[in-house]
Amino acid sequence: MNQEKVLIVEDEENERTGLAELVSAWGYRTETASDGVEGLEKAAAWSPGIVITDLKMPRMGGMELLERLASQPHAIAVVVLTAQGSIDAAVDAMKTGAYDFIQKPVDPARLRTILHNAARQRGTEVELEVTRRKLRDTGLLGSLVGSSKKMQEIFRLVEMVAPSTASVLITGESGTGKELVARTIHNLSPRKTKPFVAINCSAIPETLIESEIFGHEKGAFTGALERRAGCFELAEEGTLLLDEIGEMPVGTQAKLLRVLEDRRLRRLGSKVETEVDVRVLAATNKIPEEAVAKGELRNDLYYRLNVFNINMPPLREHKEDLSQLVEALLAEVNQKHQRTVASVADNVVNLFHHYAWPGNVRELRNALERAVIVCEGPTIEMKHLPPGFGSVTPRPAVQEANAVRLGVGTTVEEAERLLILKTLEATNHNKTRAAEILGISLKTLHNKLKEYGASGSGSEVAAEAS
């Protein structure tokens, strides 16, 4: 018998009464309110753990109520009721902090699942607070490591989104740790005891990807000798990570969108739909807006997945975390290979701090793993690193037309500005190529150009930065 308190806020009396009776029958303690104003008063006096609210109500609507409840001293899971065709409003509610949404007329089985998951979330709050204290003290969150400002922001976002059911789009360069973020979100969520299933969309042939994701019936296609459950069914009540979502065929993206919206799927070759309860996370090393513009990622799927975005920084932008990363990765590879390498020589550490890390944390891990395997003593030396590691590939002499001339007295900020704009000009304003040449992320380049356009004197700078 679940003794969680559920407040139902609905202006239609029959719907309000019917929902209260249904939820009470499942063992929850219920209270009702006829609009947002009354709902806010009862929430303050009764302290419910869950609130089910309609969006359109007199005096105070569901969105305002959601915003007001977010400022309450204790966390409340808010479930939003939406009319048919109001998915956009529901997504806005999720971004504001709603736990989940359900369309009218209410599907009792779906609502019961949402309430069950929301009640489980409440039970993780104490454990999550312990995790937060550990984070503040050691710079660790699950498998993620780092005390830098950039990583602390990532940790804050992970902690914020983990207890909810919101979809998360994780972006960043290859090797930055996107799957680790997804696993940490799962491990901090109420679904942590259920399966975590990861699938790399770029590693599966186009002819098989639908079968891998949705499953198939015996005889659905040549070679389908038996029924097979897809990733959605394997991840039931857990979390599914769709890695490299931008590589998924557009036709499959349309079917995925329907599953995300209806919470039902149909195996290939089946005439029956199956209800699924899966939290979907997606990751990509592409810039989503560019993938949408190129037709590689459906616009509607992007907005459905991008309820919450976490962008992983490249390692070159948070090198202050290198010491912690090296320590954590050394412990991991020592355990894997049953070695006892204890430290890294100072000249190796110095090389690490001056290296650009194009392969990011994955490259660091691979370099350390190789070094641990070949190292015969307690300390990793230069000779243990991969051959040629850290060497700079000679570049051809800079053409005079592309040279940047700096006079004595030029500030570092001005030199950086001139170099960025000159590189952009040399690449015919191809921002992606310019970012590669400069060794910075495309997002950083966009921010720099925006800064120059906003603070530059006159139209010349704005034109250069366009």
MARLOFI-879439 format. One record per residue (C-alpha): residue in three letters; chain; x, y, z. Coordinates in Angstrom, 1 decimal, padded with zeros to 4 digits, always signed. Layout:
BEGIN
ALA	A	X	Y	Z
...
END
This chain:
BEGIN
MET	A	+000.0	+000.0	+000.0
ASN	A	+001.6	+003.3	-001.2
GLN	A	+001.1	+006.2	+001.3
GLU	A	+002.4	+008.9	-001.0
LYS	A	+000.3	+012.0	-001.1
VAL	A	-001.2	+013.0	-004.5
LEU	A	-002.9	+016.4	-005.1
ILE	A	-005.2	+016.5	-008.1
VAL	A	-005.8	+020.0	-009.6
GLU	A	-008.5	+020.0	-012.2
ASP	A	-011.3	+022.5	-012.9
GLU	A	-013.7	+019.9	-014.4
GLU	A	-015.5	+018.4	-011.4
ASN	A	-016.3	+014.9	-013.0
GLU	A	-012.7	+014.5	-014.2
ARG	A	-011.3	+015.7	-010.8
THR	A	-013.5	+013.3	-008.9
GLY	A	-012.9	+010.4	-011.2
LEU	A	-009.1	+010.8	-011.0
ALA	A	-009.2	+011.0	-007.2
GLU	A	-011.2	+007.8	-007.0
LEU	A	-008.8	+006.0	-009.4
VAL	A	-005.6	+007.2	-007.7
SER	A	-007.1	+006.4	-004.2
ALA	A	-007.9	+002.8	-005.4
TRP	A	-004.2	+002.3	-006.1
GLY	A	-003.3	+003.1	-002.4
TYR	A	-002.3	+006.7	-002.6
ARG	A	-003.6	+009.4	-000.3
THR	A	-005.4	+012.0	-002.4
GLU	A	-006.6	+015.6	-002.1
THR	A	-008.2	+017.8	-004.8
ALA	A	-008.3	+021.4	-005.9
SER	A	-010.4	+023.1	-008.5
ASP	A	-007.8	+025.5	-009.9
GLY	A	-004.2	+026.6	-009.5
VAL	A	-004.8	+029.1	-006.7
GLU	A	-006.5	+026.5	-004.5
GLY	A	-003.9	+023.9	-005.6
LEU	A	-001.1	+026.1	-004.4
GLU	A	-002.8	+026.7	-001.0
LYS	A	-003.4	+023.0	-000.5
ALA	A	+000.2	+022.1	-001.6
ALA	A	+001.5	+024.5	+001.1
ALA	A	-000.7	+023.1	+003.8
TRP	A	-000.7	+019.4	+002.9
SER	A	+002.8	+018.9	+001.4
PRO	A	+002.0	+016.4	-001.3
GLY	A	+004.8	+014.4	-003.0
ILE	A	+003.1	+014.4	-006.4
VAL	A	+000.7	+016.9	-008.1
ILE	A	-001.4	+016.1	-011.1
THR	A	-002.5	+019.3	-012.8
ASP	A	-004.5	+020.4	-015.8
LEU	A	-002.9	+023.1	-017.9
LYS	A	-005.9	+025.3	-018.7
MET	A	-007.8	+026.4	-015.6
PRO	A	-009.4	+029.7	-014.3
ARG	A	-007.5	+032.0	-011.9
MET	A	-004.2	+030.2	-012.2
GLY	A	-003.2	+027.7	-014.9
GLY	A	-001.0	+024.7	-014.7
MET	A	+002.1	+026.3	-016.0
GLU	A	+002.0	+029.1	-013.4
LEU	A	+001.2	+026.5	-010.7
LEU	A	+004.2	+024.5	-011.9
GLU	A	+006.5	+027.5	-011.6
ARG	A	+005.2	+028.4	-008.1
LEU	A	+005.6	+024.8	-006.9
ALA	A	+009.2	+024.7	-008.1
SER	A	+010.0	+027.3	-005.4
GLN	A	+008.7	+025.1	-002.6
PRO	A	+011.2	+024.0	+000.0
HIS	A	+010.7	+020.3	-000.7
ALA	A	+010.7	+018.7	-004.2
ILE	A	+007.3	+017.9	-005.7
ALA	A	+006.8	+015.7	-008.8
VAL	A	+004.4	+017.5	-011.1
VAL	A	+002.5	+015.5	-013.7
VAL	A	+000.8	+017.6	-016.4
LEU	A	-002.5	+016.7	-018.1
THR	A	-002.6	+017.9	-021.7
ALA	A	-005.3	+017.8	-024.4
GLN	A	-004.8	+016.0	-027.7
GLY	A	-002.4	+017.9	-029.9
SER	A	-000.8	+019.9	-027.1
ILE	A	+002.6	+018.2	-027.1
ASP	A	+004.3	+021.5	-027.5
ALA	A	+002.8	+022.8	-024.3
ALA	A	+003.7	+019.5	-022.5
VAL	A	+007.3	+019.9	-023.7
ASP	A	+007.4	+023.5	-022.4
ALA	A	+006.1	+022.1	-019.0
MET	A	+008.9	+019.5	-019.0
LYS	A	+011.5	+022.2	-019.6
THR	A	+010.0	+024.2	-016.7
GLY	A	+010.4	+021.3	-014.4
ALA	A	+007.4	+018.9	-014.8
TYR	A	+008.1	+015.3	-014.0
ASP	A	+006.0	+013.9	-016.8
PHE	A	+002.9	+014.5	-018.9
ILE	A	-000.1	+012.4	-019.9
GLN	A	-002.7	+013.2	-022.6
LYS	A	-006.5	+013.3	-022.1
PRO	A	-008.4	+011.1	-022.0
VAL	A	-006.2	+009.6	-019.3
ASP	A	-004.9	+006.1	-019.9
PRO	A	-005.1	+004.5	-016.4
ALA	A	-002.2	+002.0	-017.0
ARG	A	+000.0	+004.9	-018.2
LEU	A	-000.9	+007.1	-015.2
ARG	A	-000.3	+004.3	-012.7
THR	A	+003.2	+003.8	-014.2
ILE	A	+004.0	+007.5	-014.0
LEU	A	+002.8	+007.7	-010.3
HIS	A	+004.8	+004.5	-009.5
ASN	A	+008.0	+006.0	-011.0
ALA	A	+007.4	+009.4	-009.3
ALA	A	+007.0	+007.7	-005.9
ARG	A	+010.3	+005.8	-006.5
GLN	A	+012.0	+009.1	-007.3
ARG	A	+011.1	+010.5	-003.9
GLY	A	+012.9	+007.6	-002.3
THR	A	+016.2	+008.5	-004.0
GLU	A	+016.3	+012.1	-002.7
VAL	A	+018.4	+011.2	+000.5
GLU	A	+020.8	+009.2	-001.5
LEU	A	+021.1	+012.0	-004.1
GLU	A	+022.0	+014.5	-001.4
VAL	A	+024.8	+012.2	-000.2
THR	A	+026.0	+012.0	-003.8
ARG	A	+026.0	+015.8	-003.9
ARG	A	+028.1	+016.1	-000.8
LYS	A	+030.6	+013.6	-002.3
LEU	A	+030.7	+015.7	-005.5
ARG	A	+031.5	+018.9	-003.6
ASP	A	+034.3	+017.1	-001.6
THR	A	+036.0	+015.1	-004.3
GLY	A	+034.9	+016.2	-007.8
LEU	A	+033.3	+012.9	-008.6
LEU	A	+029.8	+012.0	-009.9
GLY	A	+029.3	+008.4	-010.8
SER	A	+032.0	+007.7	-013.4
LEU	A	+032.4	+011.4	-014.2
VAL	A	+035.5	+013.2	-012.9
GLY	A	+036.4	+016.9	-012.6
SER	A	+036.5	+019.9	-010.3
SER	A	+036.7	+022.5	-013.1
LYS	A	+034.0	+025.0	-013.6
LYS	A	+032.9	+023.3	-016.8
MET	A	+032.6	+019.9	-015.3
GLN	A	+030.9	+021.2	-012.1
GLU	A	+028.2	+022.7	-014.5
ILE	A	+027.8	+019.3	-016.1
PHE	A	+027.4	+017.6	-012.7
ARG	A	+024.8	+020.2	-011.8
LEU	A	+022.8	+019.5	-014.9
VAL	A	+023.0	+015.7	-014.5
GLU	A	+021.8	+016.0	-010.9
MET	A	+019.0	+018.2	-011.9
VAL	A	+017.6	+016.0	-014.7
ALA	A	+018.4	+012.5	-013.4
PRO	A	+015.3	+012.1	-011.1
SER	A	+012.9	+013.1	-013.9
THR	A	+011.7	+011.2	-016.9
ALA	A	+012.7	+014.0	-019.4
SER	A	+014.5	+013.0	-022.6
VAL	A	+018.0	+014.3	-022.7
LEU	A	+020.2	+015.1	-025.7
ILE	A	+023.9	+014.8	-024.9
THR	A	+026.2	+016.5	-027.4
GLY	A	+029.9	+016.9	-027.7
GLU	A	+032.9	+015.7	-029.6
SER	A	+033.8	+012.1	-029.9
GLY	A	+035.5	+010.8	-026.7
THR	A	+034.2	+013.4	-024.3
GLY	A	+032.3	+010.9	-022.2
LYS	A	+028.7	+011.2	-023.5
GLU	A	+027.9	+007.6	-022.7
LEU	A	+029.3	+008.1	-019.2
VAL	A	+026.9	+011.0	-018.7
ALA	A	+024.0	+008.8	-019.8
ARG	A	+025.0	+006.0	-017.4
THR	A	+025.3	+008.5	-014.6
ILE	A	+021.9	+009.9	-015.3
HIS	A	+020.5	+006.3	-015.2
ASN	A	+022.3	+005.4	-012.0
LEU	A	+021.0	+008.5	-010.2
SER	A	+017.5	+008.0	-011.4
PRO	A	+014.6	+005.9	-009.9
ARG	A	+015.2	+003.5	-012.8
LYS	A	+018.7	+002.6	-011.6
THR	A	+017.8	-001.0	-010.7
LYS	A	+016.3	-001.6	-014.2
PRO	A	+018.3	-002.2	-017.4
PHE	A	+020.5	+000.4	-019.1
VAL	A	+020.7	-000.4	-022.8
ALA	A	+023.0	+001.5	-025.2
ILE	A	+022.9	+001.2	-028.9
ASN	A	+025.2	+002.9	-031.4
CYS	A	+023.1	+003.9	-034.4
SER	A	+026.2	+004.3	-036.6
ALA	A	+027.5	+000.8	-036.0
ILE	A	+024.3	-001.0	-037.3
PRO	A	+023.6	-001.6	-041.0
GLU	A	+020.6	+000.5	-042.2
THR	A	+018.7	-002.7	-043.1
LEU	A	+018.9	-004.0	-039.5
ILE	A	+018.5	-000.9	-037.4
GLU	A	+014.7	-001.1	-037.1
SER	A	+014.9	-004.7	-036.0
GLU	A	+017.5	-003.8	-033.4
ILE	A	+015.5	-001.0	-032.0
PHE	A	+011.9	-002.2	-032.3
GLY	A	+012.3	-006.0	-032.5
HIS	A	+010.8	-008.4	-035.0
GLU	A	+008.4	-011.4	-035.3
LYS	A	+009.5	-014.7	-036.8
GLY	A	+009.3	-014.5	-040.6
ALA	A	+009.2	-010.7	-040.7
PHE	A	+012.1	-010.8	-043.2
THR	A	+014.6	-013.2	-044.7
GLY	A	+016.7	-014.6	-041.9
ALA	A	+014.2	-013.8	-039.1
LEU	A	+014.0	-017.3	-037.8
GLU	A	+012.5	-016.4	-034.4
ARG	A	+010.8	-013.6	-032.6
ARG	A	+013.3	-011.1	-031.2
ALA	A	+012.8	-008.3	-028.7
GLY	A	+014.3	-004.9	-029.6
CYS	A	+016.2	-002.4	-027.5
PHE	A	+013.0	-000.7	-026.3
GLU	A	+011.7	-004.0	-024.8
LEU	A	+015.1	-004.9	-023.4
ALA	A	+015.2	-001.6	-021.6
GLU	A	+011.6	-001.9	-020.1
GLU	A	+011.3	+000.4	-017.0
GLY	A	+014.9	+001.4	-017.5
THR	A	+016.9	+003.7	-019.8
LEU	A	+017.7	+003.5	-023.5
LEU	A	+020.7	+005.4	-024.9
LEU	A	+020.6	+006.0	-028.7
ASP	A	+024.2	+007.0	-029.4
GLU	A	+025.0	+008.8	-032.6
ILE	A	+021.3	+009.6	-033.2
GLY	A	+022.2	+011.7	-036.3
GLU	A	+023.3	+008.5	-038.1
MET	A	+019.9	+006.9	-037.8
PRO	A	+018.0	+006.6	-041.1
VAL	A	+015.4	+009.4	-041.4
GLY	A	+012.6	+006.8	-042.0
THR	A	+013.5	+005.1	-038.7
GLN	A	+013.6	+008.5	-037.0
ALA	A	+009.9	+008.9	-037.9
LYS	A	+009.0	+005.6	-036.3
LEU	A	+011.1	+006.4	-033.2
LEU	A	+009.2	+009.7	-032.9
ARG	A	+005.9	+007.9	-032.8
VAL	A	+007.1	+005.5	-030.1
LEU	A	+008.3	+008.4	-028.0
GLU	A	+005.0	+010.2	-028.3
ASP	A	+002.6	+007.2	-028.0
ARG	A	+004.8	+005.0	-025.6
ARG	A	+003.8	+002.1	-027.9
LEU	A	+005.7	+000.2	-030.5
ARG	A	+005.0	-002.5	-033.1
ARG	A	+007.7	-005.1	-033.8
LEU	A	+008.5	-005.6	-037.5
GLY	A	+006.0	-008.1	-038.9
SER	A	+003.5	-007.7	-036.0
LYS	A	+000.0	-006.4	-036.0
VAL	A	-000.1	-005.8	-032.3
GLU	A	+001.2	-002.7	-030.5
THR	A	+003.1	-003.2	-027.2
GLU	A	+003.2	-000.5	-024.5
VAL	A	+006.7	+000.4	-023.3
ASP	A	+007.9	+002.4	-020.3
VAL	A	+011.4	+003.5	-021.2
ARG	A	+013.4	+006.7	-020.6
VAL	A	+015.2	+007.7	-023.8
LEU	A	+018.5	+009.5	-023.9
ALA	A	+020.2	+010.4	-027.1
ALA	A	+023.8	+011.4	-028.0
THR	A	+025.5	+012.9	-031.0
ASN	A	+028.9	+014.3	-031.9
LYS	A	+027.3	+016.5	-034.6
ILE	A	+026.0	+020.0	-034.0
PRO	A	+022.2	+019.2	-033.9
GLU	A	+021.1	+022.4	-035.6
GLU	A	+023.5	+021.7	-038.5
ALA	A	+022.3	+018.1	-038.7
VAL	A	+018.7	+019.3	-038.9
ALA	A	+019.6	+021.8	-041.6
LYS	A	+021.3	+019.1	-043.6
GLY	A	+018.3	+016.8	-043.3
GLU	A	+020.2	+014.2	-041.2
LEU	A	+018.1	+014.7	-038.1
ARG	A	+014.3	+015.3	-038.2
ASN	A	+013.3	+018.6	-036.8
ASP	A	+010.4	+017.2	-034.8
LEU	A	+012.5	+014.4	-033.4
TYR	A	+015.2	+016.9	-032.4
TYR	A	+012.7	+019.0	-030.4
ARG	A	+011.2	+015.9	-028.8
LEU	A	+014.6	+014.6	-027.7
ASN	A	+016.0	+018.0	-026.8
VAL	A	+013.8	+018.6	-023.7
PHE	A	+017.1	+018.9	-021.8
ASN	A	+020.5	+019.4	-023.4
ILE	A	+023.9	+018.6	-021.9
ASN	A	+027.0	+019.6	-024.0
MET	A	+030.2	+017.8	-023.0
PRO	A	+033.3	+020.1	-023.2
PRO	A	+036.4	+018.8	-025.1
LEU	A	+039.3	+017.9	-022.8
ARG	A	+041.4	+020.8	-024.1
GLU	A	+038.9	+023.2	-022.6
HIS	A	+039.2	+021.8	-019.0
LYS	A	+042.8	+020.6	-018.7
GLU	A	+042.7	+021.6	-015.0
ASP	A	+040.9	+018.2	-014.5
LEU	A	+043.8	+016.2	-016.0
SER	A	+045.3	+015.2	-012.6
GLN	A	+042.0	+013.9	-011.4
LEU	A	+041.3	+012.1	-014.6
VAL	A	+044.7	+010.5	-014.7
GLU	A	+044.3	+009.3	-011.2
ALA	A	+040.8	+007.8	-011.8
LEU	A	+041.8	+006.2	-015.1
LEU	A	+045.0	+004.7	-013.7
ALA	A	+043.0	+003.0	-011.0
GLU	A	+040.5	+001.7	-013.6
VAL	A	+043.2	+000.3	-016.0
ASN	A	+045.3	-001.1	-013.1
GLN	A	+042.2	-003.1	-011.9
LYS	A	+041.4	-004.2	-015.5
HIS	A	+044.9	-005.5	-016.2
GLN	A	+045.8	-006.4	-012.6
ARG	A	+048.8	-004.0	-012.5
THR	A	+050.1	-001.7	-009.7
VAL	A	+051.3	+001.4	-011.6
ALA	A	+051.1	+004.2	-009.0
SER	A	+052.0	+007.4	-010.7
VAL	A	+053.0	+009.4	-013.8
ALA	A	+056.4	+011.1	-014.2
ASP	A	+056.5	+014.9	-014.1
ASN	A	+057.6	+015.3	-017.7
VAL	A	+054.7	+013.1	-018.8
VAL	A	+052.3	+015.3	-016.8
ASN	A	+053.8	+018.4	-018.4
LEU	A	+053.3	+016.9	-021.9
PHE	A	+049.7	+016.0	-021.1
HIS	A	+049.0	+019.6	-020.1
HIS	A	+050.5	+021.0	-023.4
TYR	A	+048.8	+018.4	-025.6
ALA	A	+045.6	+019.3	-027.6
TRP	A	+043.9	+015.9	-027.0
PRO	A	+042.0	+015.7	-030.3
GLY	A	+040.6	+012.3	-029.1
ASN	A	+039.6	+013.8	-025.7
VAL	A	+039.2	+011.6	-022.6
ARG	A	+039.0	+008.5	-024.7
GLU	A	+042.5	+009.2	-026.1
LEU	A	+043.8	+009.9	-022.6
ARG	A	+042.4	+006.5	-021.4
ASN	A	+043.9	+004.6	-024.3
ALA	A	+047.3	+006.2	-023.8
LEU	A	+047.3	+005.4	-020.1
GLU	A	+046.1	+001.8	-020.7
ARG	A	+048.9	+001.2	-023.2
ALA	A	+051.4	+002.7	-020.8
VAL	A	+050.2	+000.6	-017.9
ILE	A	+050.5	-002.6	-020.0
VAL	A	+054.2	-001.9	-021.0
CYS	A	+055.3	-000.2	-017.8
GLU	A	+057.5	-002.5	-015.7
GLY	A	+057.9	-000.2	-012.7
PRO	A	+055.6	+002.0	-010.5
THR	A	+055.8	+005.1	-012.7
ILE	A	+054.8	+005.8	-016.3
GLU	A	+057.7	+007.4	-018.2
MET	A	+057.8	+009.0	-021.6
LYS	A	+059.0	+005.7	-023.2
HIS	A	+055.8	+004.0	-022.1
LEU	A	+053.6	+006.4	-024.2
PRO	A	+052.4	+005.4	-027.7
PRO	A	+055.1	+006.0	-030.4
GLY	A	+055.0	+009.6	-031.6
PHE	A	+052.5	+010.7	-028.9
GLY	A	+052.5	+014.4	-028.4
SER	A	+054.6	+015.2	-031.5
VAL	A	+053.5	+018.1	-033.6
THR	A	+052.9	+017.5	-037.3
PRO	A	+054.8	+020.2	-039.2
ARG	A	+052.5	+022.6	-041.1
PRO	A	+053.4	+024.1	-044.4
ALA	A	+054.7	+027.7	-044.3
VAL	A	+051.9	+030.2	-043.9
GLN	A	+051.1	+032.0	-047.2
GLU	A	+051.7	+035.7	-047.1
ALA	A	+048.1	+036.4	-048.1
ASN	A	+046.9	+034.5	-045.0
ALA	A	+049.5	+036.0	-042.6
VAL	A	+048.4	+037.9	-039.5
ARG	A	+050.7	+040.8	-038.7
LEU	A	+050.8	+041.9	-035.1
GLY	A	+052.5	+045.1	-034.0
VAL	A	+054.2	+045.5	-030.6
GLY	A	+051.6	+046.5	-028.1
THR	A	+048.8	+044.4	-029.6
THR	A	+046.8	+042.9	-026.7
VAL	A	+046.2	+039.1	-026.5
GLU	A	+042.4	+039.7	-026.9
GLU	A	+043.0	+041.7	-030.1
ALA	A	+045.5	+039.1	-031.4
GLU	A	+043.0	+036.3	-030.8
ARG	A	+040.2	+038.3	-032.6
LEU	A	+042.4	+039.0	-035.6
LEU	A	+043.5	+035.4	-035.9
ILE	A	+039.9	+034.1	-035.7
LEU	A	+038.6	+036.5	-038.3
LYS	A	+041.6	+035.9	-040.6
THR	A	+041.1	+032.1	-040.3
LEU	A	+037.4	+032.5	-041.0
GLU	A	+038.2	+034.5	-044.1
ALA	A	+040.8	+031.9	-045.3
THR	A	+038.2	+029.2	-045.1
ASN	A	+035.6	+031.2	-047.0
HIS	A	+033.6	+031.6	-043.8
ASN	A	+033.3	+027.8	-043.3
LYS	A	+032.9	+027.9	-039.5
THR	A	+033.4	+024.2	-039.0
ARG	A	+036.7	+024.1	-040.9
ALA	A	+037.9	+027.3	-039.1
ALA	A	+037.2	+025.8	-035.7
GLU	A	+039.2	+022.7	-036.7
ILE	A	+042.2	+024.8	-037.8
LEU	A	+042.0	+027.0	-034.6
GLY	A	+041.7	+023.9	-032.4
ILE	A	+038.5	+025.1	-030.7
SER	A	+035.0	+023.8	-030.6
LEU	A	+032.4	+025.2	-033.1
LYS	A	+030.4	+026.4	-030.1
THR	A	+033.3	+028.4	-028.8
LEU	A	+033.8	+029.9	-032.3
HIS	A	+030.2	+031.0	-032.4
ASN	A	+030.4	+032.6	-029.0
LYS	A	+033.6	+034.5	-030.0
LEU	A	+032.0	+035.8	-033.2
LYS	A	+028.9	+036.8	-031.3
GLU	A	+031.1	+038.6	-028.8
TYR	A	+033.0	+040.5	-031.6
GLY	A	+029.7	+041.4	-033.3
ALA	A	+028.3	+042.8	-030.1
SER	A	+031.4	+044.7	-028.8
GLY	A	+033.1	+045.7	-032.0
SER	A	+033.3	+049.3	-033.0
GLY	A	+031.4	+049.8	-036.2
SER	A	+029.9	+047.6	-039.0
GLU	A	+033.3	+046.3	-040.1
VAL	A	+033.7	+043.9	-037.2
ALA	A	+030.1	+042.7	-037.6
ALA	A	+030.7	+042.1	-041.3
GLU	A	+033.9	+040.2	-040.6
ALA	A	+032.2	+038.0	-038.0
SER	A	+029.2	+037.1	-040.1
END
